[in-house]
């Protein structure tokens, strides 16, 4: 069995403790040490960067061929294909790659990075297919939310079938795009839905996605998507809430420009309180994802408030000195909490 360096250290310490306390014999301890080996982390790093490069090159190729050169349109016009035929063609391509990806996952279950290369092709094929399907129906009377919803449903089915986190991520992001487009369509082009502007609207949406992680965790065939749903939902919620702390519930940019930022102080205070409460809760329950994400946004919040209220009024050196001291204090307390947890363990 291959394990990373950190896990190998934990196993070595455990085996040494059992041997020194006479829980196991020296022979058994040696057999246990031979039962695993350290995985080559350099190979994992190279594989990960190669996968990122493949994703980037795939997206660039898609943009160059489909958007810039419009080769699909050239072929369609030359051979007289209708938009429906192109949609059907790319739908079949997407289905074919879903089948190939499933077979490869069953044959090479540990080759996660290379398996996801098929996922990129599926994502692009589905996007092109739905684009041409909707164009053949005149974009469903100009409602862009409908093709986005159709894409989100397709990505959901594909992600569940292939157990692909990348497809699940794209599904959640597509769902966010659908919600924005759908509320815009429902309000006939207005930037306020149910009394909420876009930042507040997307804050509520992010909170819903974040809450979905608990529902996903209860469904057996979707359970593996719980961490990614939790992380993306949390990120969407905090990003939208951050924009809300800046713009408030204003839906008119000119009106927002006309007011002093200090009039929106309660949105900033509310966002800071939420971040503080979530950070304290994360330390209490030892939730690393929630803790790290909230700390990052807490720093972003501090910088945002400074540029809003103090950039033209305070000495820059004094401000950053205070900021450095506060970060040192937070780091010191975090280290004390960590040491205390280790002693309790």
Phi, psi and omega per residue, in radians:
X1 nan 2.364 3.119
X2 -1.710 2.331 3.095
X3 -2.302 2.783 3.099
X4 -1.362 3.023 -3.031
X5 -1.099 -0.673 -3.122
X6 -1.142 -0.782 3.125
X7 -1.159 -0.622 3.125
X8 -1.117 -0.655 3.103
X9 -1.114 -0.737 3.116
X10 -1.096 -0.759 3.140
X11 -1.144 -0.720 3.118
X12 -1.075 -0.767 3.127
X13 -1.107 -0.702 -3.136
X14 -1.156 -0.762 -3.141
X15 -1.133 -0.709 3.121
X16 -1.107 -0.718 3.120
X17 -1.126 -0.757 3.129
X18 -1.114 -0.676 -3.134
X19 -1.207 -0.764 -3.126
X20 -1.176 -0.517 3.128
X21 -1.615 0.198 3.087
X22 1.072 0.505 3.046
X23 -1.342 -0.568 3.133
X24 -2.341 2.793 3.139
X25 -1.434 2.780 3.093
X26 -1.028 -0.586 3.132
X27 -1.162 -0.762 3.129
X28 -1.162 -0.645 3.110
X29 -1.077 -0.720 3.130
X30 -1.166 -0.683 3.102
X31 -1.112 -0.677 3.122
X32 -1.146 -0.687 3.123
X33 -1.153 -0.552 3.132
X34 -1.397 -0.181 -3.077
X35 -1.382 -0.133 3.111
X36 -2.476 2.794 3.102
X37 -2.448 2.735 -3.085
X38 -1.362 2.256 3.109
X39 -1.243 2.524 3.106
X40 -1.291 1.780 -3.082
X41 -1.175 -0.487 3.120
X42 -1.133 -0.672 3.100
X43 -1.141 -0.711 3.105
X44 -1.082 -0.716 3.139
X45 -1.130 -0.789 3.114
X46 -1.069 -0.730 3.126
X47 -1.083 -0.733 -3.126
X48 -1.146 -0.776 3.136
X49 -1.182 -0.616 3.085
X50 -1.127 -0.666 3.111
X51 -1.145 -0.747 3.098
X52 -1.070 -0.709 3.114
X53 -1.111 -0.694 3.122
X54 -1.108 -0.739 3.105
X55 -1.084 -0.802 -3.114
X56 -1.103 -0.807 -3.141
X57 -1.136 -0.652 3.093
X58 -1.092 -0.748 3.121
X59 -1.178 -0.681 3.106
X60 -1.147 -0.703 3.104
X61 -1.119 -0.703 3.107
X62 -1.069 -0.786 -3.137
X63 -1.147 -0.720 -3.094
X64 -1.200 -0.709 -3.065
X65 -1.438 -0.729 -3.022
X66 -1.567 -0.761 -3.036
X67 -1.508 -0.884 -3.067
X68 -1.339 -0.989 -3.063
X69 -1.398 -0.454 -3.133
X70 0.944 0.812 -3.094
X71 -1.155 -0.504 3.101
X72 -1.118 -0.733 3.118
X73 -1.140 -0.668 3.123
X74 -1.104 -0.789 3.115
X75 -1.158 -0.701 -3.117
X76 -1.103 -0.764 -3.135
X77 -1.228 -0.604 -3.120
X78 -1.207 -0.731 -3.099
X79 -1.659 -0.031 3.069
X80 1.297 0.441 3.120
X81 -1.321 2.480 3.048
X82 -1.425 2.900 3.113
X83 -1.127 -0.526 3.103
X84 -1.149 -0.709 3.133
X85 -1.109 -0.733 3.111
X86 -1.103 -0.726 3.102
X87 -1.062 -0.744 3.116
X88 -1.132 -0.733 -3.119
X89 -1.056 -0.839 -3.134
X90 -1.273 -0.438 3.024
X91 -1.124 -0.731 3.107
X92 -1.166 -0.649 3.092
X93 -1.092 -0.750 3.134
X94 -1.094 -0.777 3.123
X95 -1.077 -0.730 -3.131
X96 -1.075 -0.762 -3.125
X97 -1.261 -0.489 3.039
X98 -1.118 -0.760 3.130
X99 -1.133 -0.777 3.133
X100 -1.117 -0.707 3.133
X101 -1.125 -0.679 3.124
X102 -1.132 -0.761 3.123
X103 -1.104 -0.709 -3.129
X104 -1.179 -0.687 3.109
X105 -1.073 -0.665 3.119
X106 -1.241 -0.579 -3.102
X107 -1.445 -0.689 -3.133
X108 -2.211 1.282 -3.048
X109 -1.166 -0.394 -3.094
X110 -1.587 -0.209 -3.118
X111 -1.502 1.201 -3.015
X112 -1.171 -0.744 -3.080
X113 -1.124 -0.857 -3.126
X114 -1.211 -0.534 3.094
X115 -1.127 -0.615 -3.119
X116 -1.215 -0.256 3.079
X117 -1.075 -0.601 3.061
X118 -1.159 -0.583 -3.117
X119 -1.093 -0.655 3.126
X120 -1.055 -0.778 3.126
X121 -1.106 -0.675 3.113
X122 -1.102 -0.788 -3.128
X123 -1.043 -0.832 -3.110
X124 -1.183 -0.726 -3.131
X125 -1.106 -0.753 3.111
X126 -1.104 -0.728 -3.135
X127 -1.089 -0.782 3.135
X128 -1.149 -0.767 -3.124
X129 -1.035 -0.839 -3.114
X130 -1.175 -0.624 3.107
X131 -1.056 -0.768 -3.123
X132 -1.343 -0.586 3.048
X133 -1.053 -0.827 -3.102
X134 -1.228 -0.574 3.071
X135 -1.139 -0.596 3.120
X136 -1.185 -0.389 3.077
X137 -1.853 0.416 3.103
X138 0.994 0.750 3.087
X139 0.953 0.583 3.103
X140 0.895 0.925 3.103
X141 1.067 0.622 3.056
X142 1.418 0.107 3.124
X143 -1.589 1.730 -3.116
X144 -1.258 -0.220 -3.141
X145 -1.188 -0.572 -3.083
X146 -1.147 -0.846 3.073
X147 -1.107 -0.569 3.090
X148 -1.159 -0.686 3.090
X149 -1.158 -0.719 3.102
X150 -1.084 -0.708 3.099
X151 -1.143 -0.733 3.134
X152 -1.074 -0.715 3.116
X153 -1.125 -0.742 3.137
X154 -1.120 -0.766 3.112
X155 -1.137 -0.620 3.113
X156 -1.098 -0.828 -3.139
X157 -1.104 -0.764 -3.133
X158 -1.143 -0.724 -3.138
X159 -1.121 -0.745 3.138
X160 -1.158 -0.660 -3.116
X161 -1.243 -0.707 -3.085
X162 -1.663 -0.131 -3.067
X163 0.953 0.844 -3.070
X164 -1.808 2.113 3.110
X165 -1.262 -0.556 3.108
X166 -1.123 -0.783 3.092
X167 -1.111 -0.662 3.120
X168 -1.138 -0.687 3.101
X169 -1.096 -0.805 3.122
X170 -1.098 -0.645 3.110
X171 -1.069 -0.791 -3.127
X172 -1.138 -0.720 3.123
X173 -1.179 -0.665 3.081
X174 -1.138 -0.652 3.100
X175 -1.103 -0.668 3.082
X176 -1.121 -0.731 3.078
X177 -1.105 -0.685 3.105
X178 -1.086 -0.757 -3.101
X179 -1.103 -0.734 3.105
X180 -1.104 -0.783 -3.139
X181 -1.203 -0.643 -3.106
X182 -1.190 -0.763 3.120
X183 -1.161 -0.588 3.070
X184 -1.129 -0.700 3.132
X185 -1.225 -0.699 3.141
X186 -1.105 -0.538 -3.095
X187 -1.673 0.183 3.126
X188 1.004 0.765 3.067
X189 1.538 0.126 3.114
X190 -1.463 2.716 3.124
X191 -1.704 0.316 3.109
X192 -2.300 2.148 3.138
X193 -2.125 2.159 -3.135
X194 0.923 0.678 3.130
X195 1.385 0.096 -3.104
X196 -1.996 2.362 2.989
X197 -1.377 -3.132 -3.060
X198 -1.089 -0.782 3.110
X199 -1.009 -0.767 3.135
X200 -1.212 -0.687 3.119
X201 -1.055 -0.805 -3.124
X202 -1.303 -0.422 3.027
X203 -1.115 -0.780 3.099
X204 -1.119 -0.728 3.128
X205 -1.094 -0.776 3.108
X206 -1.061 -0.665 3.106
X207 -1.131 -0.646 3.102
X208 -1.135 -0.814 3.125
X209 -1.081 -0.735 3.111
X210 -1.061 -0.743 3.129
X211 -1.173 -0.480 3.134
X212 -1.080 -0.368 -3.138
X213 -1.030 -0.638 3.132
X214 -1.220 -0.585 3.099
X215 -1.249 -0.807 3.133
X216 -1.018 -0.648 -3.112
X217 -1.147 -0.381 -3.125
X218 -1.531 -0.196 -3.122
X219 -1.744 2.096 -2.959
X220 -1.043 -0.789 -3.053
X221 -1.403 -0.074 3.079
X222 -1.977 0.016 -3.012
X223 -1.022 -0.571 -3.118
X224 -1.185 -0.279 -3.139
X225 -1.596 0.049 -3.112
X226 -1.048 -0.858 -3.110
X227 -1.064 -0.754 -3.095
X228 -1.223 -0.620 3.083
X229 -1.144 -0.736 3.121
X230 -1.075 -0.825 -3.074
X231 -1.176 -0.798 -3.111
X232 -1.205 -0.719 3.098
X233 -1.067 -0.758 3.101
X234 -1.092 -0.762 -3.135
X235 -1.112 -0.809 3.122
X236 -1.067 -0.723 3.140
X237 -1.103 -0.819 -3.081
X238 -1.250 -0.629 3.094
X239 -1.144 -0.827 3.139
X240 -1.121 -0.709 3.117
X241 -1.149 -0.591 3.080
X242 -1.110 -0.802 3.083
X243 -1.119 -0.585 3.094
X244 -1.136 -0.641 3.124
X245 -1.169 -0.353 3.126
X246 -1.581 -0.820 -3.019
X247 -1.694 -0.227 -3.055
X248 1.118 -2.608 3.135
X249 -1.784 0.468 3.104
X250 -1.350 2.396 3.084
X251 -1.978 0.089 3.131
X252 -2.100 2.016 -3.070
X253 -1.139 -0.626 3.128
X254 -1.160 -0.699 3.092
X255 -1.147 -0.657 3.124
X256 -1.150 -0.712 3.098
X257 -1.092 -0.540 -3.026
X258 -1.345 -0.287 -3.077
X259 -1.742 2.795 3.029
X260 -1.396 2.456 -3.083
X261 -1.081 -0.444 3.129
X262 -1.091 -0.376 3.124
X263 -1.235 -0.272 3.130
X264 -1.780 0.398 -3.041
X265 -1.043 -0.575 -3.073
X266 -1.193 -0.504 3.062
X267 -1.200 -0.714 3.123
X268 -1.143 -0.748 3.117
X269 -1.112 -0.759 3.128
X270 -1.061 -0.740 3.129
X271 -1.139 -0.702 3.128
X272 -1.134 -0.712 3.125
X273 -1.119 -0.742 3.124
X274 -1.072 -0.807 3.127
X275 -1.082 -0.746 3.131
X276 -1.099 -0.754 -3.140
X277 -1.139 -0.752 -3.141
X278 -1.155 -0.678 3.122
X279 -1.133 -0.783 3.112
X280 -1.079 -0.728 3.111
X281 -1.119 -0.700 -3.137
X282 -1.098 -0.720 3.092
X283 -1.156 -0.622 -3.103
X284 -1.176 -0.769 -3.086
X285 -1.662 0.021 3.128
X286 1.029 0.827 3.089
X287 -1.668 1.774 -3.041
X288 -1.148 -0.702 -3.112
X289 -1.107 -0.839 3.134
X290 -1.129 -0.737 -3.133
X291 -1.078 -0.903 -3.078
X292 -1.145 -0.717 -3.134
X293 -1.134 -0.774 -3.130
X294 -1.157 -0.645 3.108
X295 -1.135 -0.688 3.092
X296 -1.088 -0.798 -3.130
X297 -1.265 -0.444 3.065
X298 -1.156 -0.721 3.061
X299 -1.116 -0.767 3.097
X300 -1.052 -0.677 3.134
X301 -1.128 -0.721 3.134
X302 -1.107 -0.812 3.119
X303 -1.099 -0.699 3.137
X304 -1.088 -0.809 -3.137
X305 -1.116 -0.630 -3.139
X306 -1.124 -0.835 -3.135
X307 -1.154 -0.467 3.118
X308 -1.321 -0.760 -2.931
X309 -1.936 -0.520 -2.919
X310 -2.118 -0.059 -3.042
X311 -1.018 -0.707 -3.096
X312 -1.688 0.056 -3.005
X313 -2.084 -0.306 -3.049
X314 -2.133 2.783 3.056
X315 -1.246 2.251 -3.046
X316 -1.131 -0.668 3.139
X317 -1.116 -0.767 3.125
X318 -1.091 -0.739 -3.116
X319 -1.071 -0.869 -3.092
X320 -1.221 -0.463 3.046
X321 -1.159 -0.792 3.081
X322 -1.081 -0.717 3.132
X323 -1.100 -0.747 3.121
X324 -1.099 -0.735 3.125
X325 -1.107 -0.720 -3.129
X326 -1.131 -0.701 3.121
X327 -1.173 -0.670 3.080
X328 -1.088 -0.724 -3.140
X329 -1.120 -0.760 3.111
X330 -1.102 -0.759 3.129
X331 -1.098 -0.697 3.123
X332 -1.110 -0.786 3.132
X333 -1.126 -0.702 3.128
X334 -1.094 -0.694 3.108
X335 -1.147 -0.679 3.105
X336 -1.115 -0.737 3.108
X337 -1.097 -0.727 -3.131
X338 -1.123 -0.765 3.115
X339 -1.111 -0.658 3.115
X340 -1.125 -0.696 3.106
X341 -1.128 -0.662 3.139
X342 -1.128 -0.710 -3.140
X343 -1.153 -0.664 3.112
X344 -1.174 -0.588 3.127
X345 -1.238 nan nan
